[in-house]
Structures are given as C-alpha cells and as structure tokens.
Amino acid sequence: MTETITGLWMSPLEILVVLGAVALVLARWLPPGPRRPFAVAAGAVLVSCGVVLGVVGTRWQLVPVLAGAALAFLCVLPPLLRDRTGREARRARRWPAAVGSVACLGLIAVGPAAAWALPVPVFPEPSGPFAVGTGVTQWTDPDRSEPTAPGPGARRTVVVQLWYPARESPAGAQRARYLGRSQSEARTVSDALADYAGLPGFLLDGVPRARTHAVQGAPVAGGGGRFPVVVFSPGLGGVRTQNTAWAEELAGRGHVVVALDHPYDSAAVVLADGRTVRTEVAATGDPDKDAERAAGWTAVRAADLSFVLTQLGRLDRGEIAGPGAGRLDTGRVAVAGHSLGGAAALQAARQDHRFDAVINLDGFPHDPAPGPFPQPVLALTQAVGPQTDPDYLPRLNRVLDLSAATSYRLTVPGAAHLTFTDAPLYLPPVPSLVGSLGRTGGPRVTAAVCAAFLDATLRGGPADLAATLSAYGPLRIHYPGGQGGG
C-alpha cells in the first residue's frame, strides 16, 4: 500500500477516494450543464482508485467513505437521467435531497476521522548520527525447561530482535516491517495484540502495514568501535517490537538494542519453524493469586534476560551467528523493560551483576525477595498517587533505595502507561490511554531521557545527569543508603 501522509494519516489514493466521494455529493447540486461531466469525473476517480486499492489492500476506514459514495451515486443518478424526449427526470425535493447529501457527507467524514484515530503508524526519524539496521534470531536455552509448554523435554526458547548502528543503505532500500519479518507474521502479531486487548482485529489493520526506519540485515556501521548494549523486555502481553521508535533512536545514537519475545507471555511469538505461540497469561481476579503468578512470570523473564546476555557474549565472540559479531560491548550493558518487563529488568539486575544499569518504564516491582544491588536505576513513571495505586510508588521507592548507586525516578507530565511504548503512534489520542504528549511526543521523551541516562552510566557523561533529567519532569533522586531526595 502507498505511504500515508503524516498529519492526514491517509495515502494519496485514499485521499483521492475521499475527494471523489465528496465531489459526487456536490454534483447533485450543480446546474444541469456542468453536473454530468463533474459527476462522471468524480465517478471515474472513485472507480479507478478503488480498483487500485482493491489490489494493494483496502483499509476498513474506507468502508464508510465508499458507503457514502454509493448513497451519493443513488442521489445524483436521477438528475442525470433523461427521458426519451430529452427532458431531465424529475428531481427529488430540495429538503429530502439536502438531508441525503448531509448523510452522505457524514458517512464520508467517518473515514478520515477513523484513519486519524487509528492510523498506519509513522515512526519518528532517529536523530543520531548512525543509520539503523535490524535482525531477528531465535535462541534456545539448553539448561532451562519451558515452564508453560505441554509435554516433557521442551527447552526455553526466546525470539530476539536487534537494532544496531548501521552503514547508510542505498536509496530506496526496503525498510523493515514493524511487527514481523513478513506480512504474515506482522498480521498474526497484530491480530494477537488486538485480541489480547479485547478489540476486533480489523481495528488495528493499519499496524501490520507499517514500515520502520531500520533496514533488515544492513551492514554494521564502520569504524571498528564497540557499541554498548541495551537488553529490553516488553510489557505483559507485549511483543519485542513494541518500543521500536525508542530502539531505533538509541541505535541511531550508537547503542545496540536487543528486545525479547517471551513465549507464552508475549501476545504472539512466531517461531522459526512457523509455529505461533499465543499468550497463556491472564489475570484471575484474585489479588493474592495474581501477585504470586506475576512474581513467577517476572522470574522467568529475568532468567530470559540473563540468558540473552550470555548469548550476546557468544555472538560477539563469533561462536553463534547474528549481526554485530565483534562489535558488541558486553562489558557495558543496561537491562530495560516496560511494565512487567521493567519489573523483570530490576530482578535481573539484582540477580546478575553483569548488567551495569537498569531502566524501568512504568513497571511495578514483583520480586518477592528484593535485596541490595549495585546498579543505578532510571525509573520513568506516569503521575501515580495514592488514589490511583497506593502500593506502586512506595514499593518502587523501596526497591530504588536498595541500589548502591545513585538512582532516579522521573515522573513524566502528561504520560499514561502506554506513553512509554509505540502505542501513541497508532492508538486513538485519548489521554487516559496513551497520554497527552501527542503522537510522537511520548516516544521522543522516553528515548531522550533514556539516552541521557545511558550516556551517563555506560559512557561516563553528562556530568550533571540530575539537571538533564529534571528538565523533563519532577525528579526524585535516590542516593546510596536509601537517602531519597529531589
């Protein structure tokens, strides 16, 4: 399908269909002379664009537009007919015709409104000096059984996607799909995400059409330097690509971002053999039982993160295939996650000191036995108070106080839970759902804050991280020994 136009969220062909439908409505009110050629031209535009869209793929948002156009055709047809004597056929009375025209325009307007509310996502251009490449691989841990898979002998398997600094690709190089390596995988994942959210799958049909800025399999950037690594875990029911805008921004600034699909926990994971593993995780409604289960899922994810770090070391040494061999600085690694993934990142850091820093994107800690850990933490949260969740901030603050390094909790004004993901790019801009920072504001702020933290913890600068972070919202600093401030 042709590219959508930023701000209008429709492709040129779709815009022509809308304009053709509106023109067909207006034709009913023209004088007899220009009415016929105007209506014929509008109909020709509609038919030709409709045929092309039927071949390349029509979005559901055009259905009300086409319905309005069909109704308009029925309204404009009688004035175009002439009897054998050459007289114009009797026209409908003015007021019924006006009501019909308004109804047609209302139907037509639903299309652009729906396209704006649920668009094909348009990803912000990475601002760093590097182009971005991406690659997907699958790794199996021979030392861990799969706790959820039926039957004995199954080993824990994860699907991993890397975004990395790359050489500039030739003009016209095909950019990577958003939700999968193929159109089929992207649609499978999109349908699973909609199902997990309790939505009809067609509502998100623009998401699998999206292309990102990364190029699949692009050569790693030249220069011979080694890039710090960020290992990322998505939210419960999320998928490895849910923070693509964030990952591409960090990769463009010189990091390698490695995101996981956690089978039986992510909404859908398409394995190398073609099997699709759907999530088997769901809340029970019993707070105690759900807390126990969340702790179990978090522990599995934390083990996945440590396993992936081990595999990245092997990849860097050339022991296994994958992008970035010899260029991954596995001595400078941050672990990150959103929601349940943020909880897993905190637990992974406590258990595995190979991680040098932690980023928690609005995640409630689920570690049943939190203890001291050496890494600094950046926690980004929405505005949460005792009325919305009385346990969240006290528990998060207690965990941050256990860090032996200075840590930071930043409240992002205007943020909601999904602000820290790609969701604002394609979900309706409802503040309670995706925040009030606009389509790209949430992903940009999240990436900018995380980049500043990573520069300080993995690269030795900037000198005054607190001043940098406080520019983005209220900041609480957790000094070693549990001395909170800010």
C-alpha positions in Angstrom: 0.0 0.0 0.0 1.2 3.5 -0.7 2.6 5.5 2.2 0.3 7.5 4.4 0.8 11.3 4.6 1.9 12.4 8.1 -0.8 14.6 9.7 -3.5 13.3 7.4 -2.8 9.6 8.1 -4.1 8.6 4.7 -2.4 7.5 1.5 -2.7 9.7 -1.7 -5.1 7.1 -3.2 -7.2 7.1 -0.1 -7.4 10.9 -0.2 -8.5 10.8 -3.8 -11.3 8.3 -2.9 -12.5 10.7 -0.2 -12.3 13.7 -2.6 -14.1 11.7 -5.3 -16.9 10.8 -2.9 -17.3 14.4 -1.8 -17.3 15.6 -5.4 -20.1 13.0 -6.2 -22.2 14.5 -3.4 -21.6 18.1 -4.6 -22.5 17.1 -8.2 -26.2 16.7 -7.1 -26.3 20.5 -6.5 -24.6 21.8 -9.7 -26.5 23.3 -12.6 -27.6 20.9 -15.3 -24.7 21.9 -17.7 -21.7 21.0 -15.6 -23.5 18.3 -13.5 -23.0 15.4 -15.9 -19.2 15.9 -16.6 -18.5 16.7 -13.0 -20.3 13.5 -11.8 -18.7 11.4 -14.4 -15.2 12.6 -13.5 -15.8 12.0 -9.8 -17.1 8.5 -10.5 -14.1 7.8 -12.7 -11.7 8.9 -9.9 -13.6 6.7 -7.4 -13.6 3.6 -9.6 -10.0 3.8 -10.7 -8.7 4.5 -7.2 -11.0 1.8 -5.8 -9.6 -0.8 -8.2 -6.0 0.0 -7.3 -6.8 -0.1 -3.6 -8.6 -3.4 -4.1 -5.3 -4.8 -5.5 -2.8 -3.3 -3.0 -5.2 -3.6 0.0 -8.1 -1.5 1.3 -8.3 -0.4 5.0 -11.5 -0.7 6.8 -11.6 3.1 7.3 -12.6 3.4 3.6 -15.8 1.4 4.1 -17.9 4.3 5.3 -16.4 6.5 2.6 -17.5 4.0 -0.1 -20.9 3.7 1.5 -21.3 7.4 1.4 -20.2 7.5 -2.2 -22.7 4.7 -3.1 -25.5 6.7 -1.5 -24.4 9.8 -3.2 -24.5 8.0 -6.6 -28.1 7.0 -5.9 -28.9 10.6 -5.2 -27.2 12.1 -8.2 -28.3 9.4 -10.7 -31.9 10.6 -11.2 -30.9 14.1 -12.3 -28.5 12.6 -14.8 -31.2 10.5 -16.4 -33.2 12.0 -19.2 -36.4 10.6 -20.7 -36.7 10.0 -24.4 -37.9 13.5 -25.1 -34.7 14.9 -23.7 -36.3 16.3 -20.5 -34.4 15.9 -17.3 -36.0 13.3 -14.9 -38.0 14.7 -12.0 -35.6 15.7 -9.2 -36.1 14.9 -5.6 -37.5 17.7 -3.5 -34.8 20.0 -2.1 -35.1 19.2 1.6 -35.0 15.4 1.3 -32.1 15.8 -1.1 -30.3 18.1 1.4 -30.8 15.5 4.1 -29.4 12.8 1.9 -26.4 14.9 1.0 -25.7 15.6 4.6 -26.0 11.9 5.4 -23.5 11.1 2.6 -21.0 13.7 3.8 -21.3 12.4 7.4 -20.5 8.8 6.2 -17.6 10.1 4.1 -16.2 12.1 7.1 -16.1 9.0 9.2 -13.3 7.6 7.0 -10.7 10.3 7.6 -11.7 10.6 11.2 -11.2 6.8 11.7 -7.9 7.0 9.8 -6.7 9.8 12.1 -7.8 7.9 15.2 -6.3 4.5 14.2 -3.6 5.3 11.6 -0.8 3.4 10.0 1.9 4.3 12.4 4.6 6.8 11.1 7.8 6.4 13.1 9.9 9.4 14.1 13.2 9.8 12.3 16.1 8.7 14.5 18.1 11.8 15.4 21.5 10.2 15.9 24.5 10.1 13.5 24.0 6.4 12.5 21.6 4.7 10.2 19.8 1.7 11.8 19.9 -1.9 10.9 17.9 -4.8 12.4 17.9 -8.5 12.5 15.9 -11.3 14.2 17.2 -14.5 15.7 16.0 -17.3 17.9 17.9 -18.9 20.8 17.1 -22.0 23.0 18.5 -22.4 26.5 19.6 -26.0 26.9 19.8 -25.6 30.7 16.2 -24.5 31.3 12.9 -26.3 30.7 9.9 -24.5 29.3 7.7 -24.0 32.3 4.5 -23.5 30.2 4.9 -25.8 27.2 3.0 -29.0 27.2 4.9 -32.3 27.3 8.3 -33.2 28.8 11.7 -32.1 27.4 10.8 -28.7 26.0 13.6 -26.2 26.4 13.0 -22.5 27.0 13.2 -20.6 23.7 13.2 -16.9 23.0 13.0 -14.8 19.8 15.3 -11.8 19.8 15.4 -8.7 17.6 18.5 -6.5 17.4 18.6 -2.8 16.3 22.1 -1.6 15.8 24.2 1.3 14.3 24.5 0.5 10.6 26.0 1.9 7.4 23.8 4.1 5.3 21.8 1.9 2.9 21.3 2.6 -0.7 18.4 5.0 -1.6 15.2 3.0 -2.0 16.4 0.2 0.3 13.3 -1.6 1.8 12.7 -0.7 5.4 11.9 -3.4 7.9 8.2 -4.2 8.8 7.1 -3.1 12.2 5.5 -6.2 13.7 7.3 -9.1 12.0 9.7 -10.3 9.4 6.9 -10.9 6.9 3.5 -9.6 6.2 2.0 -12.8 7.5 3.9 -12.6 10.8 3.0 -8.9 11.2 -0.7 -9.6 10.7 -0.5 -12.6 13.1 1.0 -10.4 15.8 -1.3 -7.5 15.1 -4.4 -9.8 15.5 -3.0 -11.2 18.7 -2.4 -7.8 20.2 -5.9 -6.7 19.3 -7.3 -10.0 20.8 -5.3 -9.5 24.0 -6.7 -6.0 24.3 -10.2 -7.3 23.7 -10.5 -5.4 20.4 -11.7 -6.7 16.9 -8.6 -7.4 14.9 -9.7 -5.2 12.0 -9.3 -2.0 14.1 -5.5 -2.4 14.1 -5.2 -3.4 10.5 -3.0 -0.4 9.8 -0.3 -1.5 12.2 1.0 -4.5 10.2 1.3 -2.3 7.2 3.8 0.0 8.9 7.5 0.2 8.0 10.1 1.4 10.3 13.4 3.3 9.6 15.6 0.2 10.1 16.9 -1.9 7.2 16.8 -5.7 7.7 20.3 -7.1 7.6 22.1 -3.8 6.9 25.9 -3.9 7.5 27.1 -2.7 10.9 28.5 0.8 10.9 32.1 1.1 10.1 34.9 2.5 12.3 35.7 -0.6 14.3 34.3 0.7 17.6 32.3 -1.4 20.0 28.8 -0.4 21.0 27.2 -0.6 24.4 24.2 -2.9 24.7 20.6 -2.4 26.0 18.6 -5.6 26.6 14.8 -5.0 26.6 11.8 -6.9 27.9 8.3 -5.8 26.8 5.2 -5.5 28.9 2.8 -8.3 29.8 1.1 -9.4 26.5 3.5 -7.0 24.6 5.9 -8.0 21.9 9.6 -7.4 21.1 8.8 -4.6 18.7 6.5 -2.6 21.0 9.2 0.0 21.6 10.7 0.2 18.1 10.7 4.0 18.0 12.7 4.0 21.2 15.0 1.3 20.0 15.7 3.0 16.7 16.5 6.3 18.4 19.0 4.6 20.8 20.6 2.6 17.9 21.0 5.8 15.9 22.9 7.2 18.8 25.3 4.3 18.9 23.7 1.6 21.1 22.7 -2.0 20.2 19.2 -2.6 21.5 18.2 -6.2 21.9 14.5 -6.9 22.6 12.9 -10.2 23.5 9.7 -12.1 22.8 8.8 -14.2 25.8 6.8 -17.2 24.6 3.5 -17.9 26.4 3.7 -14.4 27.8 4.0 -12.2 24.8 0.8 -11.8 22.8 2.1 -13.9 20.0 5.5 -15.3 19.2 6.2 -16.7 15.7 9.0 -19.3 16.0 11.5 -20.3 13.3 9.6 -23.5 12.5 6.4 -21.5 11.7 4.5 -22.2 14.9 2.8 -19.4 16.6 2.8 -19.4 20.4 0.0 -17.3 21.9 0.0 -15.9 25.4 -1.4 -18.2 28.2 -1.1 -15.5 30.8 -4.3 -13.9 32.2 -5.4 -12.3 35.4 -7.6 -14.4 37.7 -9.2 -11.6 39.6 -7.8 -12.8 42.9 -5.2 -10.2 44.0 -3.1 -12.7 46.0 -3.1 -15.3 43.3 -2.3 -12.7 40.6 0.6 -11.3 42.7 2.0 -14.8 43.1 1.7 -15.5 39.4 3.2 -12.1 38.4 6.2 -13.0 40.6 6.6 -16.3 38.7 6.3 -14.6 35.3 8.8 -12.0 36.4 11.3 -14.6 37.5 11.1 -16.4 34.1 11.6 -13.2 32.3 14.6 -12.2 34.5 16.2 -15.6 33.6 15.5 -14.9 29.9 17.3 -11.6 30.1 20.4 -13.2 31.7 20.4 -16.0 29.1 20.2 -13.4 26.3 23.2 -11.5 27.7 25.2 -14.8 27.7 24.2 -15.4 24.1 25.2 -11.9 23.2 28.7 -12.6 24.5 28.8 -15.7 22.4 27.6 -13.7 19.4 30.3 -11.1 19.9 32.9 -13.8 20.0 31.7 -15.3 16.8 30.5 -18.6 18.4 27.0 -18.1 17.1 25.6 -16.3 14.0 24.0 -12.9 14.1 24.6 -9.2 13.4 27.2 -7.3 15.3 29.8 -10.0 15.9 32.9 -8.4 17.3 31.2 -5.0 17.8 29.1 -5.7 20.9 30.5 -4.2 24.1 29.1 -6.8 26.6 31.1 -5.1 29.3 28.7 -2.1 29.1 25.2 -3.4 29.2 21.9 -1.9 30.5 18.8 -4.0 31.1 15.5 -2.3 30.5 11.8 -3.1 30.3 8.3 -1.7 30.2 5.6 -2.6 32.8 6.1 -6.3 33.7 9.3 -6.1 31.7 10.5 -3.3 33.9 9.9 -5.5 36.9 11.9 -8.2 35.2 14.8 -5.8 34.5 15.0 -4.9 38.2 15.0 -8.5 39.2 17.5 -9.5 36.5 19.9 -6.7 37.7 19.7 -7.9 41.3 20.5 -11.5 40.3 23.0 -10.8 37.5 25.7 -8.2 38.1 26.9 -8.3 34.6 24.2 -5.7 33.9 25.6 -2.3 34.5 22.4 -0.2 34.7 18.6 -0.6 34.8 15.8 1.3 33.0 12.3 0.6 34.3 9.5 2.1 32.2 6.5 2.3 34.5 6.9 -1.2 35.9 5.6 -2.3 39.3 8.3 -4.5 41.1 7.3 -8.1 41.6 10.5 -9.5 43.1 9.3 -11.3 46.3 12.7 -11.0 47.9 14.3 -7.7 46.8 17.7 -7.2 48.1 20.7 -4.8 47.6 22.1 -4.5 44.1 24.9 -2.4 42.7 23.5 -0.8 39.5 22.0 2.6 39.1 18.3 2.7 38.0 16.3 5.1 35.9 12.5 4.7 36.6 10.1 6.6 34.4 6.5 6.7 35.6 3.2 8.3 34.8 1.7 10.5 37.5 0.6 8.0 40.2 -0.9 8.9 43.5 -2.4 7.1 46.5 -5.8 7.3 44.9 -4.8 5.6 41.7 -2.4 3.0 43.1 -1.4 3.3 46.7 1.2 0.5 46.6 3.1 1.4 43.4 5.3 4.3 44.3 6.1 3.1 47.9 7.2 -0.3 46.6 9.2 1.2 43.7 10.9 3.7 46.1 11.8 0.9 48.5 13.5 -1.1 45.6 15.3 2.0 44.3 16.6 2.7 47.9 18.3 -0.7 47.7 20.6 0.4 44.9 24.2 1.0 45.9 24.4 3.7 43.2 22.5 7.0 42.7 19.2 6.2 41.0 16.4 8.4 39.6 12.6 8.3 39.4 11.2 10.7 36.9 7.5 11.5 36.7 6.7 12.4 33.1 3.9 15.0 32.9 1.1 14.1 30.6 2.2 10.4 30.5 0.0 7.3 30.7 1.1 3.7 31.0 1.4 3.3 27.2 3.1 6.6 26.6 6.4 4.8 27.1 5.8 2.5 24.1 4.9 2.9 20.4 1.2 2.9 21.2 0.7 6.7 20.8 1.7 6.3 17.1 -1.3 4.1 16.2 -3.9 4.2 19.0 -6.6 7.0 19.4 -5.1 10.0 21.2 -7.1 9.5 24.4 -5.1 10.9 27.3 -6.1 8.1 29.7 -4.9 5.6 27.2 -1.7 7.0 25.6 -1.1 10.2 27.5 -1.4 13.8 26.2 2.1 14.3 24.6 0.9 13.8 21.0 1.7 11.0 18.5 5.4 11.2 18.7 6.0 13.2 22.0 5.9 10.2 24.3 8.3 8.0 22.3 10.7 11.0 21.8 10.7 12.0 25.5 11.2 8.4 26.6 14.1 7.9 24.2 15.7 11.3 25.1 15.6 10.6 28.8 16.9 7.1 28.5 19.7 8.2 26.2 20.9 10.7 28.7 20.9 8.1 31.4 22.8 5.6 29.2 25.3 8.2 28.3 26.0 8.8 32.0 26.1 5.2 33.1 27.6 3.5 30.2 29.7 6.2 28.6 30.7 8.5 31.5 28.7 11.6 30.8 26.9 14.1 31.1 28.4 15.4 34.3 25.1 16.6 35.8 22.6 13.9 35.0 20.1 15.2 37.6 19.9 18.6 35.8 19.4 16.9 32.5 16.6 14.6 33.7 14.8 17.3 35.7 14.1 19.2 32.5 11.6 16.5 31.6 9.5 16.5 34.8 9.5 16.1 38.6 12.6 14.1 39.6 13.3 12.2 42.8 16.9 11.1 43.4 17.7 8.0 45.4 21.1 8.3 46.8 23.1 5.2 48.1 21.9 4.1 51.5 18.3 4.9 50.9 18.6 8.7 51.0 15.8 9.9 48.7 15.7 13.5 47.6 14.7 15.9 44.9 
